[in-house]
Amino acid sequence: MKRSMTRGRWWGAGVAALCLWLAAAGGAQGGEAFATLEPKTSREGYLARLLINEVPFPGERGFVSEEDTRTAMREVLWVLHGRTKLVPAGYKQEEVGGTTGTNVLDFITARRQCEGFMRDAQGGLAMEARVEARVEYLLKLANSGSKPGRFANLLNYAQDLAKRYFAEGMTEADVFAELTSIGGVPVTGRPYSWMAGQDIYHPGGSFVRIPDSLRGLLGGNRFFTLQRKDGTQ
């Protein structure tokens, strides 16, 4: 079975023209930031940056609404959680997630999985400079102006989602959990891969594309479930 691959994003170029006026509008009043992230080397901060990197923000290609972007963040996390804790009967963990591991960070940093995220030579959490640059740019936009807006809302949501995950596990509903069949093909339900939302991309193997009619396109990403093995539920 072909290894499932996710695709990293570089959305930032589409934001610049829309938001130049924000940069000159002044920072958060009283010196308090409207949006903050945990350190990038912490597990909570690292996961938050992955969620931010994989979805569009206002003004970027693929942005539909705040709720669409938030839902996409949740489903990206469900993919990682599923590869870690919910491997379907009949599959090996490595078939589903491209590696084996005991936590979501193993699957974020595995080779050829989440573009732009990796381990450094010492085994520490690392990311490409372009990812850090986009996150810093979004933080700058979020903390400009006189009050918190959509950028701050989405950045804080990503960080809160990451914190809650490590404290409590998955607490948010999975919109794909109850899928049983797609186009007559029996499926396991739950998402197990995501890629850029263009038909030319497919992880291959037993992955099944979730169509638009079943909300399979979220935040500019196409989500995929798995074909159910005979005799499994």
Backbone hydrogen bonds in HBPLUS format (Angstrom, degrees):
<---DONOR---> <-ACCEPTOR-->    atom                        ^
c    i                          cat <-CA-CA->   ^        H-A-AA   ^      H-
h    n   atom  resd res      DA  || num        DHA   H-A  angle D-A-AA Bond
n    s   type  num  typ     dist DA aas  dist angle  dist       angle   num
A0006-THR N   A0113-GLN O   3.07 MM 107  5.23 138.0  2.26 123.9 136.0     1
A0014-GLY N   A0011-TRP O   3.39 MM   3  6.52 151.0  2.48 137.5 139.0     2
A0015-VAL N   A0012-GLY O   3.04 MM   3  5.55 161.1  2.07 119.4 125.4     3
A0019-CYS N   A0015-VAL O   3.13 MM   4  6.20 147.7  2.24 157.6 167.5     4
A0019-CYS N   A0016-ALA O   3.18 MM   3  5.44 126.9  2.47 101.1 113.9     5
A0022-LEU N   A0019-CYS O   3.00 MM   3  5.24 134.5  2.21 104.3 116.7     6
A0023-ALA N   A0020-LEU O   3.17 MM   3  5.46 124.7  2.49 101.8 114.4     7
A0025-ALA N   A0022-LEU O   2.95 MM   3  5.01 161.6  1.98 108.2 114.1     8
A0145-GLY N   A0026-GLY O   2.49 MM 119  5.21 130.9  1.72 161.0 172.2     9
A0031-GLY N   A0028-ALA O   3.30 MM   3  5.74 147.2  2.42 133.2 131.0    10
A0042-SER N   A0039-PRO O   3.04 MM   3  5.47 161.6  2.07 113.5 119.5    11
A0046-TYR N   A0042-SER O   2.85 MM   4  5.91 155.5  1.91 151.1 158.2    12
A0047-LEU N   A0043-ARG O   3.03 MM   4  6.07 167.0  2.05 143.4 147.1    13
A0048-ALA N   A0044-GLU O   3.07 MM   4  6.15 158.2  2.12 140.1 146.7    14
A0049-ARG N   A0045-GLY O   3.11 MM   4  6.27 153.8  2.18 140.2 146.4    15
A0050-LEU N   A0046-TYR O   3.10 MM   4  6.44 147.3  2.21 145.8 154.9    16
A0051-LEU N   A0047-LEU O   3.01 MM   4  6.34 163.3  2.04 156.4 159.9    17
A0052-ILE N   A0048-ALA O   2.94 MM   4  6.19 156.2  2.00 149.2 156.1    18
A0053-ASN N   A0049-ARG O   2.86 MM   4  5.91 156.0  1.91 142.8 149.7    19
A0054-GLU N   A0050-LEU O   3.15 MM   4  6.29 142.4  2.30 147.9 155.9    20
A0055-VAL N   A0052-ILE O   3.46 MM   3  5.79 172.2  2.47 111.8 113.9    21
A0060-GLU N   A0057-PHE O   2.95 MM   3  5.63 156.4  2.01 151.5 153.3    22
A0063-PHE N   A0060-GLU O   3.09 MM   3  5.78 162.9  2.12 141.7 142.2    23
A0069-THR N   A0065-SER O   3.10 MM   4  6.36 161.5  2.13 150.1 154.5    24
A0070-ARG N   A0066-GLU O   2.85 MM   4  6.11 159.9  1.89 153.9 160.0    25
A0071-THR N   A0067-GLU O   2.86 MM   4  6.01 160.5  1.90 149.0 154.3    26
A0072-ALA N   A0068-ASP O   2.96 MM   4  6.18 153.1  2.04 143.4 151.0    27
A0073-MET N   A0069-THR O   3.00 MM   4  6.31 154.1  2.07 147.4 153.9    28
A0074-ARG N   A0070-ARG O   3.05 MM   4  6.39 160.0  2.09 150.3 155.1    29
A0075-GLU N   A0071-THR O   2.95 MM   4  6.24 157.0  2.00 150.9 157.1    30
A0076-VAL N   A0072-ALA O   2.90 MM   4  6.12 153.4  1.98 151.5 158.5    31
A0077-LEU N   A0073-MET O   3.06 MM   4  6.35 159.4  2.11 149.2 154.6    32
A0078-TRP N   A0074-ARG O   2.85 MM   4  6.19 143.7  1.98 140.6 151.9    33
A0079-VAL N   A0075-GLU O   2.92 MM   4  6.21 148.4  2.02 144.3 151.7    34
A0080-LEU N   A0076-VAL O   3.20 MM   4  6.57 163.2  2.23 150.9 153.5    35
A0081-HIS N   A0077-LEU O   2.83 MM   4  6.03 161.0  1.86 151.8 157.8    36
A0082-GLY N   A0078-TRP O   2.74 MM   4  5.78 158.4  1.79 147.1 153.3    37
A0083-ARG N   A0079-VAL O   3.00 MM   4  6.25 156.7  2.06 151.4 157.0    38
A0084-THR N   A0080-LEU O   3.16 MM   4  6.32 136.0  2.36 136.0 147.5    39
A0084-THR N   A0081-HIS O   3.07 MM   3  5.03 127.2  2.36  93.7 108.1    40
A0085-LYS N   A0081-HIS O   2.72 MM   4  5.82 171.3  1.73 165.5 166.6    41
A0086-LEU N   A0082-GLY O   2.89 MM   4  4.37 141.4  2.04 113.9 124.6    42
A0091-TYR N   A0088-PRO O   3.17 MM   3  5.84 153.1  2.25 141.9 142.0    43
A0095-GLU N   A0092-LYS O   2.98 MM   3  5.25 128.4  2.26 104.0 117.8    44
A0096-VAL N   A0092-LYS O   3.28 MM   4  6.66 147.3  2.40 150.9 159.6    45
A0096-VAL N   A0093-GLN O   3.15 MM   3  5.28 125.2  2.47  98.5 111.9    46
A0097-GLY N   A0093-GLN O   2.91 MM   4  6.04 171.2  1.92 163.2 165.4    47
A0098-GLY N   A0094-GLU O   2.85 MM   4  4.67 135.2  2.05 126.1 129.4    48
A0106-ASP N   A0103-ASN O   3.03 MM   3  5.72 142.7  2.17 117.9 126.6    49
A0107-PHE N   A0104-VAL O   3.06 MM   3  5.33 128.6  2.33 102.1 114.7    50
A0108-ILE N   A0104-VAL O   3.00 MM   4  6.32 145.1  2.13 149.2 160.0    51
A0109-THR N   A0105-LEU O   3.09 MM   4  6.10 163.4  2.12 147.8 150.8    52
A0117-PHE N   A0114-CYS O   3.10 MM   3  5.79 153.1  2.17 148.8 148.1    53
A0128-GLU N   A0116-GLY O   2.86 MM  12  4.99 151.3  1.94 136.2 142.1    54
A0118-MET N   A0126-ALA O   3.03 MM   8  5.30 174.9  2.03 139.2 139.8    55
A0126-ALA N   A0118-MET O   2.84 MM   8  5.30 145.4  1.96 172.3 160.8    56
A0120-ASP N   A0124-GLY O   2.84 MM   4  5.31 153.2  1.91 143.1 152.2    57
A0123-GLY N   A0120-ASP O   2.86 MM   3  5.14 163.4  1.89 115.9 120.4    58
A0131-VAL N   A0128-GLU O   3.08 MM   3  5.52 130.4  2.33 107.6 119.5    59
A0132-GLU N   A0128-GLU O   3.32 MM   4  6.77 162.3  2.36 153.0 156.8    60
A0133-ALA N   A0129-ALA O   2.86 MM   4  6.07 155.4  1.92 150.8 158.4    61
A0134-ARG N   A0130-ARG O   3.07 MM   4  6.25 157.7  2.12 142.5 147.2    62
A0135-VAL N   A0131-VAL O   3.08 MM   4  6.33 167.5  2.09 155.3 158.6    63
A0136-GLU N   A0132-GLU O   2.95 MM   4  6.13 164.1  1.97 151.6 156.0    64
A0137-TYR N   A0133-ALA O   2.97 MM   4  6.13 150.9  2.05 143.1 151.4    65
A0138-LEU N   A0134-ARG O   2.91 MM   4  6.18 159.6  1.95 154.5 159.3    66
A0139-LEU N   A0135-VAL O   2.92 MM   4  6.19 155.4  1.98 149.7 156.8    67
A0140-LYS N   A0136-GLU O   2.95 MM   4  6.17 153.1  2.03 143.5 150.7    68
A0141-LEU N   A0137-TYR O   3.01 MM   4  6.35 157.9  2.06 149.7 155.0    69
A0142-ALA N   A0138-LEU O   2.87 MM   4  6.06 159.6  1.91 148.5 154.7    70
A0143-ASN N   A0139-LEU O   2.97 MM   4  6.11 145.7  2.09 147.4 155.4    71
A0144-SER N   A0141-LEU O   3.21 MM   3  5.24 165.4  2.24 108.2 109.6    72
A0153-ASN N   A0149-GLY O   2.93 MM   4  6.15 162.1  1.96 154.9 160.9    73
A0154-LEU N   A0150-ARG O   3.00 MM   4  6.16 162.5  2.03 151.2 154.1    74
A0155-LEU N   A0151-PHE O   3.00 MM   4  6.19 165.7  2.02 153.9 158.2    75
A0156-ASN N   A0152-ALA O   2.93 MM   4  5.94 168.6  1.94 153.7 157.4    76
A0157-TYR N   A0153-ASN O   2.96 MM   4  6.04 144.0  2.09 136.3 146.9    77
A0158-ALA N   A0154-LEU O   3.00 MM   4  6.23 160.8  2.04 148.4 152.2    78
A0159-GLN N   A0155-LEU O   3.10 MM   4  6.40 161.4  2.14 149.6 154.3    79
A0160-ASP N   A0156-ASN O   2.88 MM   4  6.02 161.0  1.91 148.0 153.6    80
A0161-LEU N   A0157-TYR O   2.83 MM   4  5.98 159.7  1.87 153.0 158.6    81
A0162-ALA N   A0158-ALA O   3.05 MM   4  6.25 157.7  2.10 145.7 151.3    82
A0163-LYS N   A0159-GLN O   2.95 MM   4  6.18 162.0  1.99 151.0 155.9    83
A0164-ARG N   A0160-ASP O   2.91 MM   4  6.06 169.5  1.92 153.4 156.4    84
A0165-TYR N   A0161-LEU O   2.98 MM   4  6.09 147.4  2.09 140.8 150.0    85
A0166-PHE N   A0162-ALA O   3.24 MM   4  6.54 164.6  2.27 152.6 153.9    86
A0167-ALA N   A0163-LYS O   3.06 MM   4  6.25 138.8  2.24 144.2 156.3    87
A0168-GLU N   A0164-ARG O   2.69 MM   4  5.56 159.0  1.73 151.7 156.5    88
A0169-GLY N   A0165-TYR O   2.73 MM   4  4.31 143.3  1.87 121.6 129.5    89
A0177-ALA N   A0174-ASP O   3.27 MM   3  5.37 171.8  2.27 111.7 113.8    90
A0179-LEU N   A0176-PHE O   3.29 MM   3  5.66 171.0  2.30 115.9 118.3    91
A0190-ARG N   A0176-PHE O   2.86 MM  14  4.79 176.1  1.86 117.8 119.2    92
A0187-VAL N   A0180-THR O   2.89 MM   7  5.05 165.3  1.91 116.6 121.2    93
A0182-ILE N   A0185-VAL O   2.94 MM   3  5.17 155.3  2.00 139.8 145.2    94
A0185-VAL N   A0182-ILE O   2.95 MM   3  5.17 163.3  1.97 112.9 117.7    95
A0228-ARG N   A0186-PRO O   2.78 MM  42  5.41 170.8  1.79 125.6 128.9    96
A0188-THR N   A0226-LEU O   2.87 MM  38  5.62 155.3  1.93 155.6 162.0    97
A0192-TYR N   A0224-PHE O   2.73 MM  32  5.93 169.8  1.74 164.2 165.3    98
A0224-PHE N   A0193-SER O   2.89 MM  31  5.14 154.7  1.96 151.5 148.7    99
A0195-MET N   A0222-ARG O   2.96 MM  27  5.38 151.8  2.04 146.6 155.6   100
A0222-ARG N   A0195-MET O   2.79 MM  27  5.38 164.1  1.82 159.4 164.1   101
A0198-GLN N   A0196-ALA O   2.71 MM   2  5.69 142.5  1.85 107.5  96.5   102
A0197-GLY N   A0220-GLY O   2.90 MM  23  5.24 147.2  2.00 151.2 140.5   103
A0201-TYR N   A0198-GLN O   3.04 MM   3  5.94 170.8  2.05 129.5 132.4   104
A0207-PHE N   A0204-GLY O   3.24 MM   3  5.98 163.7  2.26 140.4 142.7   105
A0227-GLN N   A0206-SER O   2.87 MM  21  5.46 154.8  1.93 156.6 165.1   106
A0208-VAL N   A0225-THR O   2.78 MM  17  5.23 165.1  1.80 135.1 139.2   107
A0225-THR N   A0208-VAL O   2.94 MM  17  5.23 152.3  2.02 154.9 152.4   108
A0210-ILE N   A0223-PHE O   3.07 MM  13  5.87 159.4  2.11 159.5 156.9   109
A0214-LEU N   A0211-PRO O   3.01 MM   3  5.50 153.9  2.08 112.1 120.0   110
A0216-GLY N   A0211-PRO O   2.90 MM   5  4.94 156.3  1.96 135.1 133.0   111
A0215-ARG N   A0212-ASP O   2.88 MM   3  4.82 159.0  1.92 116.1 114.8   112
A0223-PHE N   A0216-GLY O   2.93 MM   7  5.29 154.7  2.00 149.5 157.8   113
A0218-LEU N   A0221-ASN O   2.93 MM   3  5.30 150.6  2.02 153.1 156.8   114
A0221-ASN N   A0218-LEU O   2.85 MM   3  5.30 161.0  1.89 119.0 125.5   115
A0232-THR N   A0229-LYS O   3.06 MM   3  5.67 157.5  2.12 145.6 143.5   116
